[in-house]
Amino acid sequence: MSPEGKPIIALPSTTHAGESKIVSMVKPGAGIVTTRAHAHYIITEYGIANMFGKNIKQRCKALIDIAHPMHREQLEKESRLL
């Protein structure tokens, strides 16, 4: 738990192989460690996304904004399909 009880997830925007850690869909069989309701702030080296109280479209936009710049265009395309 973070100070004042604000749930925070901090992660690098990419894997060591250069793949985005922010994705439009979870791969089949991948584990989920927390629900979307439990993450108020997602942090990468590109910024902070405040997720609290946002709908799905707003969450997508906030996450794309903190994704690695070379993956943002693809994430935007994929988010339109959701």
N, C-alpha and C positions, 0 to 999 in steps of 0.2 A: 504494500500500500504506500502511496505517495503522501507527502504532507497534506493535511487538510482533506484527505480521503479522495483526492482526484485521481482516477485511474488513467495511467499514462502507458503507452507502448512506444518505445524508442527502438528504431532499427535503421540499418543502412538501407539506402534505396535500391541497391543491387546486390546480387550474390557475387562470389569471387569469380564466377564465369561471366559476369556482366548481364545476367538476366534480372529483370525487374522483380523486386520483392512485393511490389504493389501490383496485383493482378485483378482482372475482371471476373475470373471464376477460379475456384479452387480445383486443383487437379483431382481426378478420381482417386480415392483412397488416402488423400492427404488428411492429416489431423488438424482439428480446430482446437486452439487452446483457450479461446475466450469468445464470448458472444459479442455482437455489435453493440448491445446495450451496456456492456461493461467497459468499453473503451471511450473515454471522453476526449482524449488527446492522443494523436498519432504524430510522432516526430521522426523526421529524417534529417539528413544534412541540408535539405532544401527547404526546410521550414516546419511549421506546426499546423496540423489540421485539427480544429476544434470540432468534434463530431456531435457534441451534446445537443440534443433536440432537433437535429437535422433529419430531413427525409432522405430517401435513397438517392435521388438525383443530386441533392446538395452534398451528400457524403461522397459520391463519385467525384464531383468537381473538386472538393477539398483534397481528396487523396491524389487525384491527378496533378494538382498544383504542387504537391510535395514529392512526386515521383521524379526519378532521374529525367532530365530534359530529353534524352534520346528515346525515351519510352512513352512520353506524354501523348504524342500524336496517335500511336497505336492504341493506347488506353482510351483516348477520346473516341476513336472509331468503334472499339469494342463496347464502350458504355452506351452508345446509341442503339446497340442491338439488344440491350437488356430491357 
